[in-house]
Amino acid sequence: MAYIGKSIESGTFSVLDTSGNTYNGSNTTFSLGTQVGSAAQLLVSHDGVIQKPGTDYSLASGGTQITFSTAPASGASIFIVEISGAVGGPLDADLNGTELILDGDGDTSLHASTDDQIDVKIAGADDFKFTANTFTANSGSSIVVPDGGLTFGSTAISSTAAELNILDGVTATAAEINLIDGGTARGTTAIADGDGVLINDAGTMRMTSVQTLKTYIGGAGLQFISKLESSSDEDILAFDSIIDNTTYSAYKVIATLKSAGNGADIDFRWRDGGSALTSSNYSNANFEYQAELGTANTGNTNIAHANIASDGSTRTMSLEMTLTPAGSIGNMGLSTGHWRAHIDKYNSNTRKARVMIGAFYYVNSTVPDGFEIVNQTSNFEDYEVFVYGMVKA
């Protein structure tokens, strides 16, 4: 009889040789003599009744055997046809969630058991899935892209995997990266001890403290330590916890002082632990006027402060003082100081200038950690005081 309808475009039908199988009513598994990828590839007739794949029979041993759900009786008539390739032309049927087996042992397939999702199963596990506009690698799976094989939009990503891995763990913001790359934004954030500075250390970027940088830049010589400056009234200008005899051998104080009224009596005292050292151990706290005839103040011994200036006409004072606290250069309990100053004198509508020099020593086992300048007559209504340390070599 001639074939009616569209001819078979590809694929084959092969009757399998199962003559070696013995049907005895108890055996259920039999050899196919070949390997089949899916039970649906077999057309099985059992005593003239076509068997249903997955219900009446299934594959075993990687597709080389068939297992019946009910053992064929003795003398059963069974023939099996293998259908391979695409039969009847392109597949245009509605699979409706049915799994499409792709490989020989039946563990790699495409299926759509979840609505609007296509799952890719490889070696028995769902590794990837497609949903609307999205391709996803499931947990435990990965996507391997060769170097130069990734494109975003129309821009090819030329970075290698090793180069991209450098960014692993980076928490910098775009603004911070732009600063490193030569950004020109400038702020006014004050620099203080504890702040960090990024340094190129022979090709390796490292963070170091501003104290380390200050020590390196300063080296031996004078190094800025602290300052006080204001236009508000203050009678005591105190510096605490600035003495570091390990680092510095002496200290330079440069100040400009404006008294709130004429007649300033300005004194110096060491400090320790936040309080002035007022014991009567200051001696030879004297000064001498120069550049104008005047009375030299020879001072006293064993007094509670060092007198810097005492003149009923003093209004402003520019001061340069060198301090050597006890312990700084092994001076055994002796803290010394000497200064040179310029004062603006106003008396009876006459303005005059004076240059002064002075010195003192303070005998005490206490090693001071700071000092203060005191206006005993009124307040300082304007002042600038800068302290520098002479770094030990």
VMD Tcl script that draws the C-alpha trace (Angstrom):
set ca {
  {0.00 0.00 0.00}
  {1.34 3.39 -0.95}
  {2.24 5.91 1.83}
  {-0.42 8.57 2.15}
  {0.46 12.04 3.50}
  {3.66 13.98 4.01}
  {6.71 11.80 3.67}
  {9.18 11.28 6.49}
  {11.92 13.89 6.10}
  {14.40 12.47 8.58}
  {14.76 9.85 11.28}
  {14.63 6.05 11.31}
  {12.54 3.16 12.68}
  {14.55 0.15 13.80}
  {13.14 -3.12 15.13}
  {15.36 -4.16 18.04}
  {16.61 -7.71 18.32}
  {15.22 -9.02 21.61}
  {15.33 -12.70 20.67}
  {17.68 -13.42 23.52}
  {15.18 -12.29 26.16}
  {13.27 -14.91 28.14}
  {9.77 -14.11 29.37}
  {8.78 -16.30 32.32}
  {6.27 -14.32 34.31}
  {8.85 -13.16 36.88}
  {11.57 -11.28 35.00}
  {10.80 -7.59 34.38}
  {14.09 -6.22 32.98}
  {15.46 -7.14 29.59}
  {18.28 -6.08 27.27}
  {17.55 -3.75 24.35}
  {20.75 -4.56 22.46}
  {21.40 -0.82 22.07}
  {21.29 2.39 24.08}
  {18.22 4.62 24.00}
  {17.99 8.16 25.33}
  {14.30 8.21 26.28}
  {11.50 5.71 26.86}
  {9.45 7.75 24.40}
  {11.86 6.67 21.65}
  {10.51 3.11 21.87}
  {7.36 1.69 20.35}
  {6.64 -1.42 22.46}
  {4.01 -4.05 21.62}
  {3.10 -6.64 24.29}
  {0.86 -9.37 22.89}
  {-0.44 -6.87 20.34}
  {-1.08 -4.11 22.89}
  {0.96 -0.90 22.55}
  {2.60 -0.03 25.89}
  {2.66 3.47 27.40}
  {6.15 4.94 28.08}
  {6.74 5.77 31.72}
  {3.70 3.82 32.86}
  {3.98 0.34 31.37}
  {7.74 0.44 30.98}
  {10.83 2.55 31.65}
  {14.53 2.52 30.81}
  {17.26 1.04 33.01}
  {21.06 0.78 33.03}
  {21.57 4.10 31.25}
  {19.11 3.28 28.46}
  {20.48 -0.16 27.54}
  {17.66 -2.11 29.22}
  {13.87 -1.94 29.43}
  {11.94 -2.61 32.62}
  {8.26 -3.55 32.48}
  {5.97 -2.57 35.31}
  {4.38 -6.08 35.06}
  {6.47 -9.13 34.27}
  {5.59 -10.55 30.83}
  {4.04 -14.01 31.01}
  {5.75 -17.09 29.59}
  {5.46 -17.16 25.83}
  {4.56 -13.48 25.63}
  {4.89 -11.91 22.18}
  {6.87 -8.69 22.47}
  {8.49 -6.59 19.79}
  {10.21 -3.24 20.22}
  {10.83 -0.53 17.61}
  {13.37 2.27 18.20}
  {12.45 5.65 16.76}
  {15.54 7.84 16.27}
  {16.10 11.29 14.79}
  {13.42 13.80 13.91}
  {10.45 12.00 12.43}
  {7.92 13.70 10.21}
  {9.80 17.00 9.83}
  {10.21 19.91 12.23}
  {8.71 19.55 15.72}
  {5.79 21.91 16.08}
  {3.78 20.14 18.77}
  {2.77 21.65 22.10}
  {4.93 19.83 24.68}
  {2.83 21.29 27.52}
  {5.59 20.90 30.12}
  {6.86 17.55 28.84}
  {10.62 17.16 29.31}
  {12.70 17.16 26.12}
  {15.58 14.69 26.53}
  {18.75 15.75 24.72}
  {21.50 13.23 25.49}
  {22.02 9.49 25.30}
  {21.65 8.62 28.99}
  {18.57 10.75 29.52}
  {19.96 13.14 32.21}
  {20.35 16.30 30.11}
  {17.18 18.01 28.96}
  {15.02 21.09 28.56}
  {11.78 21.32 30.52}
  {9.17 23.88 31.45}
  {7.53 22.42 34.54}
  {7.30 25.96 35.99}
  {5.04 28.33 34.09}
  {6.85 30.96 32.02}
  {10.23 29.41 32.79}
  {12.53 27.12 30.82}
  {14.96 25.04 32.85}
  {18.19 23.59 31.51}
  {19.05 20.29 33.17}
  {22.59 18.97 32.80}
  {23.73 15.66 34.31}
  {20.49 15.42 36.27}
  {20.54 18.88 37.88}
  {18.80 22.11 36.89}
  {21.78 24.43 36.30}
  {20.26 27.35 34.38}
  {16.89 28.90 33.69}
  {15.28 31.36 31.32}
  {12.49 33.68 32.42}
  {11.11 36.73 30.65}
  {14.13 38.83 29.52}
  {16.42 37.08 32.04}
  {18.95 34.23 31.99}
  {19.95 32.95 35.46}
  {22.63 30.55 36.69}
  {21.24 28.59 39.63}
  {23.09 28.25 42.92}
  {26.20 26.12 42.45}
  {26.38 26.85 38.73}
  {28.45 29.49 37.00}
  {28.76 31.31 33.70}
  {32.22 31.29 32.11}
  {32.99 34.18 29.78}
  {36.36 34.17 27.97}
  {38.58 37.25 28.25}
  {37.27 39.87 25.86}
  {33.99 37.99 25.37}
  {31.73 40.24 27.48}
  {29.84 43.21 26.03}
  {27.57 45.66 27.86}
  {25.30 47.35 25.35}
  {27.67 48.13 22.52}
  {30.76 48.44 24.74}
  {33.11 45.48 24.88}
  {34.63 44.79 28.32}
  {38.34 44.38 27.65}
  {39.37 43.73 31.27}
  {40.65 40.26 32.08}
  {39.29 38.20 34.96}
  {42.48 38.88 36.96}
  {42.03 42.63 36.49}
  {38.38 42.51 37.57}
  {39.27 40.43 40.65}
  {41.40 43.32 41.90}
  {38.12 45.10 42.69}
  {36.96 42.24 44.95}
  {36.42 43.72 48.41}
  {36.77 47.37 47.32}
  {34.36 49.59 49.29}
  {35.50 52.97 47.96}
  {32.94 55.37 46.52}
  {33.24 56.82 43.05}
  {34.13 60.21 44.59}
  {36.99 58.65 46.59}
  {38.37 56.84 43.54}
  {38.17 60.07 41.54}
  {40.29 61.83 44.20}
  {42.98 59.17 43.86}
  {42.79 59.54 40.09}
  {43.54 63.26 40.24}
  {40.23 64.81 41.27}
  {40.53 68.54 41.93}
  {37.90 68.94 44.65}
  {39.34 70.76 47.67}
  {37.83 70.78 51.16}
  {38.60 72.61 54.39}
  {38.62 69.63 56.75}
  {41.15 70.26 59.51}
  {44.10 67.87 59.73}
  {44.62 66.37 63.19}
  {46.65 63.60 64.82}
  {45.14 60.24 63.92}
  {44.26 61.28 60.36}
  {45.66 59.17 57.54}
  {47.63 60.02 54.41}
  {47.88 57.81 51.30}
  {51.52 57.25 50.32}
  {53.05 55.56 47.28}
  {55.63 53.34 48.99}
  {57.97 52.26 46.16}
  {54.99 51.39 43.96}
  {52.70 50.03 46.70}
  {49.92 52.28 48.01}
  {49.91 52.41 51.81}
  {48.15 54.45 54.50}
  {50.25 56.20 57.14}
  {49.44 58.69 59.91}
  {49.92 62.43 59.69}
  {52.21 62.18 62.75}
  {54.57 59.94 60.77}
  {54.51 62.34 57.85}
  {55.05 65.30 60.16}
  {58.10 63.63 61.71}
  {59.55 62.80 58.30}
  {59.00 66.27 56.84}
  {60.10 68.02 60.00}
  {63.20 65.99 60.65}
  {65.70 67.75 62.89}
  {65.02 71.44 63.60}
  {61.87 73.28 64.63}
  {58.54 71.52 64.33}
  {55.13 73.06 64.95}
  {53.34 71.64 68.01}
  {50.37 73.82 68.98}
  {48.82 77.29 68.94}
  {46.27 79.52 70.65}
  {44.71 82.46 68.84}
  {41.55 84.45 69.52}
  {40.09 87.92 69.88}
  {38.02 87.00 72.96}
  {39.10 88.10 76.44}
  {41.26 85.64 78.32}
  {43.60 86.17 81.25}
  {45.38 82.77 81.15}
  {46.77 81.28 77.95}
  {47.47 77.66 78.88}
  {49.13 74.82 76.95}
  {48.75 71.36 78.48}
  {50.30 68.01 77.53}
  {52.62 69.43 74.85}
  {56.00 68.66 76.44}
  {57.62 65.56 74.92}
  {61.19 65.26 76.12}
  {61.69 62.08 74.09}
  {61.18 63.97 70.83}
  {62.21 67.55 71.61}
  {65.23 69.06 73.37}
  {63.78 72.60 73.72}
  {60.74 74.67 72.76}
  {60.27 77.96 70.98}
  {57.30 80.20 71.83}
  {56.36 83.07 69.52}
  {53.50 85.28 70.69}
  {51.73 88.57 70.02}
  {49.71 89.79 73.00}
  {47.34 92.73 73.35}
  {46.22 93.71 76.82}
  {42.70 95.01 77.45}
  {44.16 98.05 79.18}
  {47.42 99.79 80.02}
  {49.53 98.52 82.87}
  {49.84 94.85 81.96}
  {51.70 92.66 84.40}
  {52.52 89.52 82.41}
  {53.88 86.37 84.05}
  {55.03 82.89 83.02}
  {54.40 79.61 84.89}
  {55.03 75.97 84.11}
  {52.07 73.56 84.21}
  {51.65 69.87 84.99}
  {48.52 67.69 84.91}
  {46.33 70.65 83.92}
  {47.40 72.94 86.78}
  {49.99 75.71 87.18}
  {53.18 74.99 89.11}
  {53.04 77.86 91.60}
  {55.53 76.72 94.22}
  {58.09 79.42 95.06}
  {60.88 77.85 93.05}
  {61.29 80.48 90.30}
  {64.56 82.35 90.65}
  {66.36 85.14 88.79}
  {63.08 85.86 87.03}
  {64.31 89.19 85.84}
  {64.26 91.32 82.75}
  {66.08 94.34 81.43}
  {64.85 97.12 79.24}
  {66.82 97.99 76.12}
  {66.40 100.63 73.40}
  {65.04 103.06 75.95}
  {66.31 104.16 79.30}
  {64.34 102.52 82.03}
  {64.59 100.66 85.25}
  {65.91 97.16 85.11}
  {63.81 94.71 87.10}
  {66.24 92.36 88.77}
  {63.49 90.15 90.08}
  {63.67 87.90 93.09}
  {64.57 84.40 94.05}
  {62.13 81.73 95.16}
  {58.98 83.37 93.86}
  {55.81 81.73 92.46}
  {56.13 82.86 88.84}
  {58.51 84.34 86.30}
  {57.72 87.98 85.52}
  {57.91 88.69 81.79}
  {56.75 92.33 81.75}
  {55.68 94.81 84.40}
  {55.12 98.32 83.22}
  {52.24 100.65 83.93}
  {52.24 101.71 80.29}
  {52.38 98.33 78.54}
  {49.69 97.86 75.91}
  {50.94 95.27 73.39}
  {53.82 92.82 73.44}
  {55.60 90.67 70.86}
  {57.43 87.82 72.54}
  {59.95 85.19 71.51}
  {60.80 82.68 74.23}
  {63.00 79.58 74.42}
  {62.03 76.97 77.04}
  {64.05 74.01 78.25}
  {61.93 71.91 80.64}
  {63.46 69.55 83.18}
  {64.39 66.20 81.66}
  {64.64 67.46 78.09}
  {68.44 67.46 77.89}
  {69.36 65.92 81.23}
  {69.29 69.16 83.21}
  {68.39 67.35 86.41}
  {65.27 69.04 87.79}
  {66.03 72.49 86.36}
  {63.51 74.06 83.97}
  {64.81 77.20 82.34}
  {63.59 79.88 80.01}
  {64.81 83.06 78.38}
  {63.06 85.55 76.15}
  {63.36 88.61 74.05}
  {60.35 90.89 73.62}
  {59.12 94.15 72.18}
  {56.48 96.15 74.02}
  {54.40 99.10 72.94}
  {54.38 101.66 75.74}
  {51.76 104.38 76.01}
  {52.04 107.03 78.71}
  {50.83 110.63 78.88}
  {49.80 110.62 75.20}
  {53.29 109.48 74.25}
  {53.94 106.20 72.46}
  {57.28 104.49 72.86}
  {58.80 101.13 72.08}
  {60.94 98.99 74.32}
  {63.01 95.92 73.68}
  {63.35 93.55 76.63}
  {65.39 90.49 77.49}
  {64.90 88.19 80.44}
  {65.66 84.77 81.90}
  {64.69 82.51 84.81}
  {65.12 79.04 86.17}
  {62.71 76.83 88.08}
  {64.10 74.25 90.50}
  {61.77 71.29 91.08}
  {61.84 67.53 90.48}
  {58.50 67.79 88.66}
  {58.89 67.54 84.90}
  {56.29 69.96 83.49}
  {54.03 68.93 80.60}
  {52.97 72.46 79.62}
  {53.08 76.15 80.49}
  {50.90 79.27 80.72}
  {51.20 82.98 80.11}
  {49.13 85.03 82.57}
  {47.88 88.62 82.48}
  {47.79 89.55 86.16}
  {46.35 93.04 85.56}
  {43.51 92.50 83.08}
  {42.68 90.23 80.13}
  {44.31 89.58 76.82}
  {41.75 90.91 74.39}
  {43.64 89.66 71.35}
  {46.43 87.09 71.17}
  {48.31 84.65 68.96}
  {50.68 82.14 70.57}
  {52.55 79.47 68.58}
  {54.66 76.68 70.08}
  {57.40 74.82 68.22}
  {59.64 71.95 69.33}
  {63.35 71.56 68.56}
  {63.51 67.98 67.30}
  {66.31 65.84 68.65}
  {68.66 64.56 65.97}
}
mol new
graphics top color blue
foreach p $ca { graphics top sphere $p radius 0.5 }
foreach p [lrange $ca 0 end-1] q [lrange $ca 1 end] { graphics top cylinder $p $q radius 0.2 }
display resetview
